[in-house]
Amino acid sequence: MLENIFNLKGRVIVITGAAGLLGQKHAEAVACFGGTPILLDLSKKLVDELADKLNLQYNTGSVGFAVDITDENAIINNADHLIKIFGKIDGLVNNAANNPKLESNNLVDFSRLENFPLKAWSEDISVGLTGAFLCSKHFGKKISNNPNGGSIINISSDLGLIAPDQRLYKKNGIKKSNQPVKPVTYSVVKTGIIGLTRYLSSYWNEEGVRCNAICPGGVENGQPIDFLNKVTQKIPMNRLASKDELQGTLIWLLSDASSYQNGSVIPVDGGRTSF
């Protein structure tokens, strides 16, 4: 029935990075539309608290697990455990990623390419890209065993589509070699996520597994006013997103409403990438 086209009732949806700002909103949306959000993050306490909150409000049987998505054995064990509990997995939201900060001291800015530590590079790639690969490999395989497949959603970014405008981060009175920039790993990870999406969209297609990417623009979360004033000038809607403005796109891509949507890379950025 058309009125049920967005319904997720009975569907088991794994969400990585579930305790984060957007992860919580992804989980809320899944629960609201009748799905069972499986919450993965490093902190068992945080995912348990979120599961309790969702179950109190929506009674959808949400469960939280502490899983390091860079640990392949941990993912394998969790995927097998979920099959024992629920008998299936219907969807995966690859949301987890490091958000590299613009760290600096009085001598050098570590966000700059020429100073960016190899350790930070390895950690960011491991969580944001390798983690998405491992989750797709194992949770995706479980999804492919379903009679009707399911949906994988990868969370990329507008910075997977365009380069960061480093002028947004510029600070007055600081020489160029010390100016903060958006670190290189963010663009590399979010662009790689798009490549992973395209690969997966044609991998389990005979099994009915669709894969699409969402490319959010910036989300308002207490940024300095001077930064907001600069960045909103680059967005046709003249503002950043609120943290709940990805929920509609997420539910559409998880549900039967997007049954012919596959391999798409969808900006949800207020029009920034159209400029």
N, C-alpha and C positions, 0 to 999 in steps of 0.2 A: 504494500500500500504506500502511496506517495507520502502520506503524512508520517510514515515511519522511516523515511529514507535516511535520516541521520541517526537512527537508533543504534546503539551499541550494546544492547542488552545481551548478556551471555558471552560477550567477547572479552578475552583476557589480553590485556595490553601491557607490555613491558615498557617502562620508562626509565631511562638512565639519567643520572644527575637529577633525580626526582626531588631532592631537598633544596635545590637552587631556586632562584627567583622565578624563572620560567618553568622549571620542572614542576613546581607546585601547581602552577596554573594549568599545565598540561594534564596533570593528574586530576585536578578539580573538574576539568571539562569532560574527561573520560567518565568519571564517576557520575556527573550530572546527566550524561546521556545513556546511563545504564550499564556501562562497561565496568570491568574489574581492573583497576590500575594496580600493576605490580611495580612497586617502588624500589629502585636500586640506587644506592649511593654509598659512600664510605662510612657514614655515620648511622648505625643501627638506631640510635636514640632518635635522630631526626626523622627517619623514615617511619619509625613506629608511631611517633607523635602525629605525623601527617596521615598515616593510615587510620589511626583512631579518629582523627577529626573528620576524615572523609566518610568513614563508616557510620559515625554518629549522624552525619547530615544526609548521606545518600544510601547507606546500608547496602553497599555493593561488594563487600568481602575483600576490600583492598588489603594487601599484605606488603610489608617492607622487608628488605634484605640488605645487609651490608655486603656489597660485592665490589671488589676492585676490578674494573673492567679492563685493566691492563694485564690481568692474570687469567690466562686462557683456561686453566683448570677450574678456577672459581666460576667462570661463566658456564663451562660444561656442566659442573655440578649443579648450579642453579637452574639451568635449563632442564636437566633431567628431573630435578626436584619439582619444578613447576608442572611438568607432565604428570608426575605421580599425584600431585594435588588436584590439578584442574583437568588433566587429560588432553590439553591442547594449549597452544599459544596462537592468538589471532593477529596480533600486531606488535610492532616494535617502534619506539620513538628513540632514535639515537640523539639524545639531547646533551649528554655530558661533554664538557670541555673545560680546559683551563681558560681563564680570562687573564692573560698576562698584564700585569700592572706596569705603569710608567714609573718604575723605581729610579731614584737618582740619589746621589750624595753630592758633596761639595766639589768633588774632583771630576767625576765622569757620570754620564747617564747610561745606565745599563740597557735601556730600551733600544738604543741606537744600534743599527745593524753591525757596525764595526766593533761594538763592544758587547754584543749579545752573547751570553754564555752558552756553550754547547750543552751544558746540563739543562738549562732552561728550555732550549730547543728540543732536546730529547724528551723531556717531561711533557711539554705541550703537545708534541706530535704523538706521543704514546697514549695520552688520554683522549685527545680530540679526534685523532685519525685512526690509530691502531685500535683503540677501544671500540670505535664504530665498526671497524672491519671485523673484529672478533665477535662482537655482539651480532652482527649481521650473519656471520659464518654459522654460529651455533643456534641463536634464537630464530634466525631466518630459516635454517634447515627444518626446525620444528614447525614453523609456519607452513613450509612447503609440503609437509605431510598431511595437511588438512585437505579434505575433499574439495573445498572451495578456496584454498589458499588464504590470503590475507594481505596486510598492508604494512610496509616499512616506511617510516618517515624519518628523513635525516634533516637535522636542524643546521643549516648553513648560516649565511649572513649576507647582507648587502655587500660586505667586504669580501665575499667570495665572488662577486660580480664586478666590482670596481675596486680601484686602489684606494687606500686610505688617504685622505687629504691631510697631510701632516701639519698644515698650517693651523688646523683646529686645535692642536696641542701646544702651539708655540707660546712661550712665556716671555714677556718683555724683560729686558735687562740681562738676558742670559746669552752667552755666545753660542754659536751654532753647534759646536761640538758637544755642548751640554744640554741642548734642547731635547725635551722628551718627544718621543714619537710612538705611534702605535707599533708594537713589536711585530717583527716579520712572521712569527709563527701563527698569528691570528689569521692573516691572509692566506698563508700556505695551508693551514688546516681547513679553513672554510672553503677554499677552492678545491682541495682534495676531496672534501665531502660531496661536492657536486659530481666529480668524476666517479666516486663510489656509487652514487645514486644512479647514474647512467648505466654503469656496469650491472648493478643489481636489477635494473628494470628489464633487462633482456636475459637474465640468467635463469630465473625460475618462472618465466612467463607461462610455460606449459602447465605449471602447477598452480597458476592463478595468483602468484605473489606479485603485487605491484610495489613499486618503490618511487617515491617522489621526495623532492627537497623543498623546504621552506627557507627563504632567505630574509630573515627579519632585519629591519633597520634598527636604529638605536632605540632603546627602551628607557624611559625616564625613571631614574632611580637615585635622585639626590645629587645629580651632577652640579658642578659650580655654575652659577648663572651666566658667567661670561662665556663658558663653553656652550651652554644652551643657546645663547644669543647668536653665536657663530654658526652652530650646526643647523639650527632651524632655518637659516637663510638658504640652505642647500636642499631643503625639502619642500616640494610644492604645497603640502598641507601645513607647512610652517610650524611643525611641532614634532617631538618624538612620540613614539607609541606609548600607550599605557601597558602595563604588564599583562593585561587580560585581552589584548587585541589580536593575539595569535590564535585564540581558542577556536574561533569559527573556522579558520583555515584548517586547523588540526583535525577537528571533528569531521569536516568535509572529506579530508584525505583518508581518514580511518574508516569511514562509513561507506555504505553502498551508494551514497550520493556521488562518489567519485569512481564508480566501477570501471570507467574507461579512461581514467587518468593514470598515466604511467610514464615515468621518466621525465616528469615535468620539474622545472626549476622555477619556483614561484616567489617573486619578491613580495614581501609585505612590509613596505618601507615608506609609505606615505608619498611615493612617487620619486624618491631620491634618485634611483637608478634610471629614471626616464629623463632626467636633466642632461 
